[in-house]
């Protein structure tokens, strides 16, 4: 039987996010929403990010995606 990620010293985390675009004299608009699926590994120095997946929950992203999420 294979050990679970937690037994291998890996912590799995999920974080939701929303990014809004604000422009002077205009209403705010939703740029994107989604979630991060992270895997963190325990090291002697503390937790370190092993992997991150960004999953967008919408089907469109305004304009071109030139801003890192």
Gaussian input, Z-matrix of N, CA and C with variables (Angstrom, degrees):
# hf/3-21g

backbone

0 1
 N
 C     1     B1
 C     2     B2     1     A1
 N     3     B3     2     A2     1     D1
 C     4     B4     3     A3     2     D2
 C     5     B5     4     A4     3     D3
 N     6     B6     5     A5     4     D4
 C     7     B7     6     A6     5     D5
 C     8     B8     7     A7     6     D6
 N     9     B9     8     A8     7     D7
 C    10    B10     9     A9     8     D8
 C    11    B11    10    A10     9     D9
 N    12    B12    11    A11    10    D10
 C    13    B13    12    A12    11    D11
 C    14    B14    13    A13    12    D12
 N    15    B15    14    A14    13    D13
 C    16    B16    15    A15    14    D14
 C    17    B17    16    A16    15    D15
 N    18    B18    17    A17    16    D16
 C    19    B19    18    A18    17    D17
 C    20    B20    19    A19    18    D18
 N    21    B21    20    A20    19    D19
 C    22    B22    21    A21    20    D20
 C    23    B23    22    A22    21    D21
 N    24    B24    23    A23    22    D22
 C    25    B25    24    A24    23    D23
 C    26    B26    25    A25    24    D24
 N    27    B27    26    A26    25    D25
 C    28    B28    27    A27    26    D26
 C    29    B29    28    A28    27    D27
 N    30    B30    29    A29    28    D28
 C    31    B31    30    A30    29    D29
 C    32    B32    31    A31    30    D30
 N    33    B33    32    A32    31    D31
 C    34    B34    33    A33    32    D32
 C    35    B35    34    A34    33    D33
 N    36    B36    35    A35    34    D34
 C    37    B37    36    A36    35    D35
 C    38    B38    37    A37    36    D36
 N    39    B39    38    A38    37    D37
 C    40    B40    39    A39    38    D38
 C    41    B41    40    A40    39    D39
 N    42    B42    41    A41    40    D40
 C    43    B43    42    A42    41    D41
 C    44    B44    43    A43    42    D42
 N    45    B45    44    A44    43    D43
 C    46    B46    45    A45    44    D44
 C    47    B47    46    A46    45    D45
 N    48    B48    47    A47    46    D46
 C    49    B49    48    A48    47    D47
 C    50    B50    49    A49    48    D48
 N    51    B51    50    A50    49    D49
 C    52    B52    51    A51    50    D50
 C    53    B53    52    A52    51    D51
 N    54    B54    53    A53    52    D52
 C    55    B55    54    A54    53    D53
 C    56    B56    55    A55    54    D54
 N    57    B57    56    A56    55    D55
 C    58    B58    57    A57    56    D56
 C    59    B59    58    A58    57    D57
 N    60    B60    59    A59    58    D58
 C    61    B61    60    A60    59    D59
 C    62    B62    61    A61    60    D60
 N    63    B63    62    A62    61    D61
 C    64    B64    63    A63    62    D62
 C    65    B65    64    A64    63    D63
 N    66    B66    65    A65    64    D64
 C    67    B67    66    A66    65    D65
 C    68    B68    67    A67    66    D66
 N    69    B69    68    A68    67    D67
 C    70    B70    69    A69    68    D68
 C    71    B71    70    A70    69    D69
 N    72    B72    71    A71    70    D70
 C    73    B73    72    A72    71    D71
 C    74    B74    73    A73    72    D72
 N    75    B75    74    A74    73    D73
 C    76    B76    75    A75    74    D74
 C    77    B77    76    A76    75    D75
 N    78    B78    77    A77    76    D76
 C    79    B79    78    A78    77    D77
 C    80    B80    79    A79    78    D78
 N    81    B81    80    A80    79    D79
 C    82    B82    81    A81    80    D80
 C    83    B83    82    A82    81    D81
 N    84    B84    83    A83    82    D82
 C    85    B85    84    A84    83    D83
 C    86    B86    85    A85    84    D84
 N    87    B87    86    A86    85    D85
 C    88    B88    87    A87    86    D86
 C    89    B89    88    A88    87    D87
 N    90    B90    89    A89    88    D88
 C    91    B91    90    A90    89    D89
 C    92    B92    91    A91    90    D90
 N    93    B93    92    A92    91    D91
 C    94    B94    93    A93    92    D92
 C    95    B95    94    A94    93    D93
 N    96    B96    95    A95    94    D94
 C    97    B97    96    A96    95    D95
 C    98    B98    97    A97    96    D96
 N    99    B99    98    A98    97    D97
 C   100   B100    99    A99    98    D98
 C   101   B101   100   A100    99    D99
 N   102   B102   101   A101   100   D100
 C   103   B103   102   A102   101   D101
 C   104   B104   103   A103   102   D102
 N   105   B105   104   A104   103   D103
 C   106   B106   105   A105   104   D104
 C   107   B107   106   A106   105   D105
 N   108   B108   107   A107   106   D106
 C   109   B109   108   A108   107   D107
 C   110   B110   109   A109   108   D108
 N   111   B111   110   A110   109   D109
 C   112   B112   111   A111   110   D110
 C   113   B113   112   A112   111   D111
 N   114   B114   113   A113   112   D112
 C   115   B115   114   A114   113   D113
 C   116   B116   115   A115   114   D114
 N   117   B117   116   A116   115   D115
 C   118   B118   117   A117   116   D116
 C   119   B119   118   A118   117   D117
 N   120   B120   119   A119   118   D118
 C   121   B121   120   A120   119   D119
 C   122   B122   121   A121   120   D120
 N   123   B123   122   A122   121   D121
 C   124   B124   123   A123   122   D122
 C   125   B125   124   A124   123   D123
 N   126   B126   125   A125   124   D124
 C   127   B127   126   A126   125   D125
 C   128   B128   127   A127   126   D126
 N   129   B129   128   A128   127   D127
 C   130   B130   129   A129   128   D128
 C   131   B131   130   A130   129   D129
 N   132   B132   131   A131   130   D130
 C   133   B133   132   A132   131   D131
 C   134   B134   133   A133   132   D132
 N   135   B135   134   A134   133   D133
 C   136   B136   135   A135   134   D134
 C   137   B137   136   A136   135   D135
 N   138   B138   137   A137   136   D136
 C   139   B139   138   A138   137   D137
 C   140   B140   139   A139   138   D138
 N   141   B141   140   A140   139   D139
 C   142   B142   141   A141   140   D140
 C   143   B143   142   A142   141   D141
 N   144   B144   143   A143   142   D142
 C   145   B145   144   A144   143   D143
 C   146   B146   145   A145   144   D144
 N   147   B147   146   A146   145   D145
 C   148   B148   147   A147   146   D146
 C   149   B149   148   A148   147   D147
 N   150   B150   149   A149   148   D148
 C   151   B151   150   A150   149   D149
 C   152   B152   151   A151   150   D150
 N   153   B153   152   A152   151   D151
 C   154   B154   153   A153   152   D152
 C   155   B155   154   A154   153   D153
 N   156   B156   155   A155   154   D154
 C   157   B157   156   A156   155   D155
 C   158   B158   157   A157   156   D156
 N   159   B159   158   A158   157   D157
 C   160   B160   159   A159   158   D158
 C   161   B161   160   A160   159   D159
 N   162   B162   161   A161   160   D160
 C   163   B163   162   A162   161   D161
 C   164   B164   163   A163   162   D162
 N   165   B165   164   A164   163   D163
 C   166   B166   165   A165   164   D164
 C   167   B167   166   A166   165   D165
 N   168   B168   167   A167   166   D166
 C   169   B169   168   A168   167   D167
 C   170   B170   169   A169   168   D168
 N   171   B171   170   A170   169   D169
 C   172   B172   171   A171   170   D170
 C   173   B173   172   A172   171   D171
 N   174   B174   173   A173   172   D172
 C   175   B175   174   A174   173   D173
 C   176   B176   175   A175   174   D174
 N   177   B177   176   A176   175   D175
 C   178   B178   177   A177   176   D176
 C   179   B179   178   A178   177   D177
 N   180   B180   179   A179   178   D178
 C   181   B181   180   A180   179   D179
 C   182   B182   181   A181   180   D180
 N   183   B183   182   A182   181   D181
 C   184   B184   183   A183   182   D182
 C   185   B185   184   A184   183   D183
 N   186   B186   185   A185   184   D184
 C   187   B187   186   A186   185   D185
 C   188   B188   187   A187   186   D186
 N   189   B189   188   A188   187   D187
 C   190   B190   189   A189   188   D188
 C   191   B191   190   A190   189   D189
 N   192   B192   191   A191   190   D190
 C   193   B193   192   A192   191   D191
 C   194   B194   193   A193   192   D192
 N   195   B195   194   A194   193   D193
 C   196   B196   195   A195   194   D194
 C   197   B197   196   A196   195   D195
 N   198   B198   197   A197   196   D196
 C   199   B199   198   A198   197   D197
 C   200   B200   199   A199   198   D198
 N   201   B201   200   A200   199   D199
 C   202   B202   201   A201   200   D200
 C   203   B203   202   A202   201   D201
 N   204   B204   203   A203   202   D202
 C   205   B205   204   A204   203   D203
 C   206   B206   205   A205   204   D204

   B1=1.4455
   B2=1.5327
   B3=1.3213
   B4=1.4603
   B5=1.5234
   B6=1.3331
   B7=1.4638
   B8=1.5239
   B9=1.3305
   B10=1.4664
   B11=1.5190
   B12=1.3617
   B13=1.4653
   B14=1.5302
   B15=1.3387
   B16=1.4597
   B17=1.5306
   B18=1.3303
   B19=1.4634
   B20=1.5268
   B21=1.3158
   B22=1.4636
   B23=1.5326
   B24=1.3290
   B25=1.4534
   B26=1.5150
   B27=1.3368
   B28=1.4586
   B29=1.5272
   B30=1.3246
   B31=1.4610
   B32=1.5170
   B33=1.3214
   B34=1.4585
   B35=1.5149
   B36=1.3429
   B37=1.4621
   B38=1.5212
   B39=1.3244
   B40=1.4625
   B41=1.5248
   B42=1.3299
   B43=1.4575
   B44=1.5151
   B45=1.3295
   B46=1.4581
   B47=1.5359
   B48=1.3378
   B49=1.4571
   B50=1.5149
   B51=1.3167
   B52=1.4601
   B53=1.5218
   B54=1.3158
   B55=1.4662
   B56=1.5245
   B57=1.3243
   B58=1.4567
   B59=1.5157
   B60=1.3219
   B61=1.4522
   B62=1.5278
   B63=1.3227
   B64=1.4576
   B65=1.5258
   B66=1.3034
   B67=1.4641
   B68=1.5201
   B69=1.3186
   B70=1.4714
   B71=1.5344
   B72=1.3032
   B73=1.4683
   B74=1.5251
   B75=1.3234
   B76=1.4619
   B77=1.5289
   B78=1.3071
   B79=1.4608
   B80=1.5275
   B81=1.3107
   B82=1.4674
   B83=1.5182
   B84=1.3168
   B85=1.4624
   B86=1.5203
   B87=1.3174
   B88=1.4636
   B89=1.5259
   B90=1.3132
   B91=1.4663
   B92=1.5199
   B93=1.3191
   B94=1.4621
   B95=1.5260
   B96=1.3092
   B97=1.4599
   B98=1.5219
   B99=1.2928
   B100=1.4593
   B101=1.5072
   B102=1.3284
   B103=1.4602
   B104=1.5193
   B105=1.3094
   B106=1.4596
   B107=1.5166
   B108=1.3121
   B109=1.4633
   B110=1.5263
   B111=1.3233
   B112=1.4645
   B113=1.5141
   B114=1.3176
   B115=1.4568
   B116=1.5182
   B117=1.3274
   B118=1.4577
   B119=1.5212
   B120=1.3073
   B121=1.4551
   B122=1.5305
   B123=1.3243
   B124=1.4699
   B125=1.5209
   B126=1.3194
   B127=1.4588
   B128=1.5206
   B129=1.3229
   B130=1.4697
   B131=1.5390
   B132=1.3303
   B133=1.4710
   B134=1.5292
   B135=1.3187
   B136=1.4560
   B137=1.5142
   B138=1.3300
   B139=1.4652
   B140=1.5284
   B141=1.3295
   B142=1.4642
   B143=1.5262
   B144=1.3278
   B145=1.4619
   B146=1.5211
   B147=1.3284
   B148=1.4580
   B149=1.5233
   B150=1.3445
   B151=1.4630
   B152=1.5168
   B153=1.3442
   B154=1.4688
   B155=1.5163
   B156=1.3295
   B157=1.4652
   B158=1.5155
   B159=1.3144
   B160=1.4507
   B161=1.5228
   B162=1.3186
   B163=1.4605
   B164=1.5174
   B165=1.3275
   B166=1.4581
   B167=1.5172
   B168=1.3324
   B169=1.4585
   B170=1.5226
   B171=1.3069
   B172=1.4610
   B173=1.5184
   B174=1.3121
   B175=1.4664
   B176=1.5233
   B177=1.3250
   B178=1.4629
   B179=1.5204
   B180=1.2935
   B181=1.4596
   B182=1.5148
   B183=1.3350
   B184=1.4568
   B185=1.5255
   B186=1.3281
   B187=1.4648
   B188=1.5281
   B189=1.2784
   B190=1.4655
   B191=1.5210
   B192=1.2985
   B193=1.4561
   B194=1.5245
   B195=1.3161
   B196=1.4605
   B197=1.5139
   B198=1.3393
   B199=1.4529
   B200=1.5156
   B201=1.3267
   B202=1.4673
   B203=1.5197
   B204=1.3044
   B205=1.4488
   B206=1.5150
   A1=108.69
   A2=116.69
   A3=122.47
   A4=109.97
   A5=115.64
   A6=120.80
   A7=110.19
   A8=116.11
   A9=120.47
   A10=109.37
   A11=117.42
   A12=119.24
   A13=112.50
   A14=117.93
   A15=120.75
   A16=111.24
   A17=116.51
   A18=120.18
   A19=110.94
   A20=117.64
   A21=121.78
   A22=111.40
   A23=117.55
   A24=121.17
   A25=113.91
   A26=117.67
   A27=122.17
   A28=108.79
   A29=115.38
   A30=121.47
   A31=107.77
   A32=117.08
   A33=121.61
   A34=109.23
   A35=116.71
   A36=121.44
   A37=109.60
   A38=114.95
   A39=120.92
   A40=107.82
   A41=116.55
   A42=122.74
   A43=108.70
   A44=117.10
   A45=120.65
   A46=108.96
   A47=116.16
   A48=119.35
   A49=110.53
   A50=114.65
   A51=122.95
   A52=106.88
   A53=116.36
   A54=122.14
   A55=107.00
   A56=115.99
   A57=121.92
   A58=109.47
   A59=116.21
   A60=121.71
   A61=107.66
   A62=115.00
   A63=121.18
   A64=109.06
   A65=115.15
   A66=121.11
   A67=108.17
   A68=116.69
   A69=118.81
   A70=111.14
   A71=115.74
   A72=123.86
   A73=114.03
   A74=118.18
   A75=121.83
   A76=109.30
   A77=115.04
   A78=119.73
   A79=110.19
   A80=115.83
   A81=120.24
   A82=109.02
   A83=116.25
   A84=120.51
   A85=109.32
   A86=115.20
   A87=121.03
   A88=108.52
   A89=116.15
   A90=121.12
   A91=109.64
   A92=116.54
   A93=120.20
   A94=109.68
   A95=115.09
   A96=122.60
   A97=107.54
   A98=115.33
   A99=118.43
   A100=111.43
   A101=114.85
   A102=120.59
   A103=109.79
   A104=114.31
   A105=122.56
   A106=108.22
   A107=116.89
   A108=122.35
   A109=106.17
   A110=115.57
   A111=121.57
   A112=111.54
   A113=114.77
   A114=122.27
   A115=106.53
   A116=114.65
   A117=121.44
   A118=108.46
   A119=116.68
   A120=120.94
   A121=108.45
   A122=115.16
   A123=120.24
   A124=109.38
   A125=116.30
   A126=123.03
   A127=108.00
   A128=118.63
   A129=119.79
   A130=112.26
   A131=116.90
   A132=120.93
   A133=112.44
   A134=118.42
   A135=122.84
   A136=110.89
   A137=116.73
   A138=121.15
   A139=110.09
   A140=116.02
   A141=122.26
   A142=108.18
   A143=115.63
   A144=121.09
   A145=109.76
   A146=115.89
   A147=121.59
   A148=110.81
   A149=116.49
   A150=119.86
   A151=109.50
   A152=115.12
   A153=121.13
   A154=107.99
   A155=115.30
   A156=121.47
   A157=107.73
   A158=116.31
   A159=122.29
   A160=107.33
   A161=116.89
   A162=121.82
   A163=107.79
   A164=116.29
   A165=121.10
   A166=109.02
   A167=116.71
   A168=121.23
   A169=112.41
   A170=118.21
   A171=121.26
   A172=109.95
   A173=115.76
   A174=118.50
   A175=112.40
   A176=117.27
   A177=119.47
   A178=110.23
   A179=115.23
   A180=123.01
   A181=105.75
   A182=116.45
   A183=119.96
   A184=110.64
   A185=115.08
   A186=122.10
   A187=110.36
   A188=116.17
   A189=118.64
   A190=108.35
   A191=115.42
   A192=120.52
   A193=108.50
   A194=115.40
   A195=119.12
   A196=111.85
   A197=116.29
   A198=120.92
   A199=108.65
   A200=117.97
   A201=118.79
   A202=111.24
   A203=115.95
   A204=121.40
   A205=108.16
   D1=136.82
   D2=-178.18
   D3=-83.43
   D4=142.01
   D5=179.21
   D6=-71.03
   D7=146.21
   D8=177.46
   D9=-70.17
   D10=161.00
   D11=177.96
   D12=-55.43
   D13=-38.01
   D14=-179.99
   D15=-64.93
   D16=-36.67
   D17=178.47
   D18=-70.79
   D19=-23.14
   D20=178.39
   D21=-88.83
   D22=6.03
   D23=179.06
   D24=85.60
   D25=15.96
   D26=-179.84
   D27=-105.24
   D28=131.91
   D29=177.00
   D30=-107.17
   D31=129.06
   D32=177.84
   D33=-101.19
   D34=135.32
   D35=-178.54
   D36=-138.27
   D37=151.09
   D38=176.90
   D39=-129.37
   D40=133.33
   D41=179.80
   D42=-131.12
   D43=128.52
   D44=176.92
   D45=-92.63
   D46=153.46
   D47=179.37
   D48=-146.40
   D49=158.34
   D50=172.85
   D51=-139.59
   D52=133.49
   D53=179.16
   D54=-117.23
   D55=126.39
   D56=-179.90
   D57=-113.31
   D58=147.93
   D59=176.54
   D60=-106.69
   D61=127.69
   D62=178.80
   D63=-116.92
   D64=131.71
   D65=176.92
   D66=-128.03
   D67=145.60
   D68=178.92
   D69=-57.22
   D70=136.62
   D71=176.33
   D72=62.42
   D73=21.25
   D74=176.66
   D75=-134.55
   D76=157.57
   D77=176.99
   D78=-70.90
   D79=147.97
   D80=175.62
   D81=-66.37
   D82=148.47
   D83=176.67
   D84=-133.55
   D85=150.71
   D86=179.70
   D87=-73.45
   D88=125.77
   D89=177.33
   D90=-89.23
   D91=-49.18
   D92=176.90
   D93=-163.75
   D94=155.88
   D95=174.16
   D96=-135.72
   D97=152.53
   D98=179.80
   D99=175.44
   D100=-155.63
   D101=-179.04
   D102=-150.59
   D103=154.18
   D104=173.03
   D105=-104.70
   D106=135.51
   D107=170.90
   D108=-111.38
   D109=109.93
   D110=-174.72
   D111=-110.06
   D112=149.43
   D113=168.55
   D114=-123.82
   D115=124.21
   D116=179.67
   D117=-114.16
   D118=142.17
   D119=-179.22
   D120=-114.91
   D121=140.92
   D122=178.32
   D123=-79.63
   D124=130.88
   D125=175.93
   D126=-128.85
   D127=168.16
   D128=176.36
   D129=-59.03
   D130=-26.26
   D131=179.79
   D132=-86.25
   D133=-5.58
   D134=-177.96
   D135=120.75
   D136=-168.16
   D137=-179.43
   D138=-73.49
   D139=138.97
   D140=177.47
   D141=-130.66
   D142=143.20
   D143=179.65
   D144=-70.16
   D145=122.91
   D146=178.54
   D147=-97.00
   D148=-41.56
   D149=178.06
   D150=-154.59
   D151=154.00
   D152=177.56
   D153=-143.43
   D154=130.35
   D155=172.31
   D156=-116.41
   D157=133.39
   D158=177.54
   D159=-106.16
   D160=120.00
   D161=-177.91
   D162=-115.34
   D163=116.22
   D164=177.62
   D165=-81.94
   D166=133.08
   D167=-177.85
   D168=-90.71
   D169=-10.40
   D170=177.33
   D171=-100.97
   D172=166.68
   D173=-179.28
   D174=-97.16
   D175=-3.65
   D176=178.23
   D177=-135.55
   D178=153.05
   D179=172.50
   D180=-124.66
   D181=127.52
   D182=-177.69
   D183=-58.36
   D184=134.92
   D185=179.56
   D186=52.95
   D187=-150.08
   D188=176.94
   D189=-92.69
   D190=149.77
   D191=-178.99
   D192=-83.31
   D193=89.09
   D194=-179.38
   D195=-105.64
   D196=-3.63
   D197=179.10
   D198=-106.18
   D199=128.15
   D200=179.96
   D201=-67.51
   D202=137.46
   D203=176.56
   D204=-106.36

